[in-house]
Each structure stands twice: as C-alpha cells, then as structure tokens.
Amino acid sequence: MDLEEIRLLLGGLRLRERAMVLLDMGSGLRRGELFGLMWEDVDFERHEVNVRRSIVSQVAGRTKNVGSARPMPLDDYMIDDLLAWYAMTPYKEPTDYVFATDANRAGEKRGKQPCWPNKVMDYWIRPRPKWP
C-alpha cells in the first residue's frame, strides 16, 4: 500500500474505523490487542496506550507473549482521532472497550464487548475506498 492508497483509505472511513486503522497501522498491534483496548488503557496525557489484553473470539485473555503487554506511544494523529472517537461514543466508562460493539443483536452486551474484527473489515474497511 502506497501513501496515496493510505490517504484514500483513511479519508473514506468513518471516525471509528479511521481510528482503528490509524492506530493499527502506526503501532503494529495485533488485531486482538487492538480490539482488547479499554478506555482505562488509554493515557491521553502521556500519549500512550497500555496493551494489557487480547481478544480472541470475543473472549479476553492475555497477550500473545510477555513482550506484547507494554505501553505503546501514540502520535498526535492517533491521539486526535481517539479523542474525537471518545467524544462521540456512548461507551465512555473506563472498562468499556474503545471499539465496543453497538450492534442491536449484541443486546445487553452492547458496549461491554468489542466489535468483531471480521465484521468491521467486511462492512466498513474493505468496501472503502474504491481504488482508481
């Protein structure tokens, strides 16, 4: 993926998905670690997130290895998108997932479990943008 494709991709995404992609591309987090982030893991003042868990099949567990559980620095773009997403999301409790599901079918688990990574890819990221 070249810079123009990245620009097109980020420009074509909704805020939540843009924050996901930017955070993932800029950090190298595994998808389970990305979807395992809770708001209590984000330190906006220190510009870092603390990777503490990984999600596999909607079950929270330990990270893949000890080195994965670490503070990770965030750049200004990541911080800006995360702050904007925090302002928009209805799930702001420290133990809410940063990328919590809002699907009606989740029922009482809305906000209390993360999005399904494959569904986010299928519905929101892969369809955008249409490459020239």
C-alpha positions in Angstrom: 0.0 0.0 0.0 1.5 3.3 -1.0 0.9 6.8 0.6 -1.9 7.7 -1.8 -3.8 4.5 -1.1 -3.4 5.1 2.6 -4.7 8.6 2.2 -7.7 7.4 0.2 -8.4 4.7 2.7 -8.3 6.9 5.8 -10.3 9.6 4.0 -13.0 7.2 3.1 -13.6 5.8 6.6 -15.9 6.8 9.4 -14.2 8.1 12.5 -14.3 4.8 14.5 -12.8 2.8 11.7 -10.2 5.5 10.8 -9.1 5.5 14.5 -8.8 1.7 14.3 -6.8 1.7 11.1 -4.5 4.5 12.1 -3.8 3.0 15.5 -3.2 -0.4 14.0 -1.0 0.9 11.1 1.0 3.1 13.3 1.6 0.7 16.1 1.8 -2.9 14.7 -0.7 -4.1 17.3 -2.2 -7.5 16.7 -6.0 -7.3 16.0 -6.8 -9.0 19.2 -4.7 -6.4 21.1 -6.4 -3.5 19.2 -9.9 -4.8 19.9 -8.9 -5.6 23.5 -8.2 -1.9 24.4 -10.4 -0.3 27.0 -10.6 3.4 27.8 -8.7 2.8 31.0 -5.7 1.7 28.9 -5.5 5.0 27.0 -3.4 7.7 28.6 -4.2 10.8 26.7 -1.8 13.0 28.7 1.2 10.7 28.2 0.3 9.9 24.6 0.3 6.2 25.1 -1.9 3.1 25.4 -1.1 0.2 27.7 -1.6 -3.1 26.0 -3.0 -5.4 28.7 -5.2 -8.0 27.0 -6.1 -9.6 23.7 -9.5 -10.6 22.4 -9.9 -13.9 20.6 -13.5 -15.0 19.6 -14.9 -12.3 21.9 -13.0 -13.7 24.9 -10.5 -11.5 26.7 -7.2 -13.1 27.6 -3.5 -12.4 27.9 -1.5 -11.0 25.1 0.3 -13.4 22.8 3.6 -13.0 24.7 5.0 -11.1 27.6 6.6 -8.5 25.3 3.3 -7.7 23.8 1.9 -6.4 27.2 3.6 -3.0 27.1 3.0 0.8 26.9 2.8 1.9 23.3 3.4 5.6 22.3 0.8 7.4 20.2 1.4 10.2 17.8 -0.7 13.4 17.6 -2.9 12.0 14.8 -3.7 8.9 16.8 -4.5 11.0 19.9 -6.7 13.4 17.9 -8.8 10.5 16.4 -9.0 8.7 19.8 -10.2 11.9 21.5 -12.7 12.6 18.7 -14.0 9.0 19.0 -14.2 9.2 22.8 -16.3 12.4 22.4 -18.7 10.5 20.0 -19.0 7.1 21.5 -21.7 6.4 24.1 -19.4 3.9 25.8 -17.0 6.0 27.8 -16.6 4.1 31.1 -13.0 3.1 31.9 -13.9 -0.6 31.4 -15.7 -0.1 28.1 -13.9 -1.2 25.1 -12.5 1.6 22.9 -14.1 -0.1 19.9 -17.2 -1.5 21.6 -19.9 -3.1 19.7 -23.1 -1.1 19.2 -24.9 -3.8 17.2 -28.5 -4.3 18.2 -28.0 -8.1 18.1 -25.5 -7.7 21.0 -28.4 -7.0 23.3 -27.2 -6.3 26.9 -23.6 -6.8 25.8 -23.7 -3.5 23.7 -20.7 -1.5 24.8 -19.5 -4.3 27.0 -17.8 -6.4 24.3 -15.6 -5.3 21.4 -16.6 -5.3 17.8 -16.0 -8.4 15.7 -12.8 -7.6 13.7 -14.0 -9.6 10.6 -17.3 -7.7 10.6 -15.6 -4.3 10.8 -13.4 -5.4 7.8 -16.3 -6.7 5.8 -18.7 -3.9 6.4 -16.6 -0.8 6.8 -13.0 -1.1 5.7 -12.8 -3.4 2.7 -15.5 -1.6 0.8 -13.7 1.8 1.1 -12.3 3.3 -0.9 -12.6 2.1 -4.5 -9.1 2.2 -5.8 -8.5 4.1 -9.0 
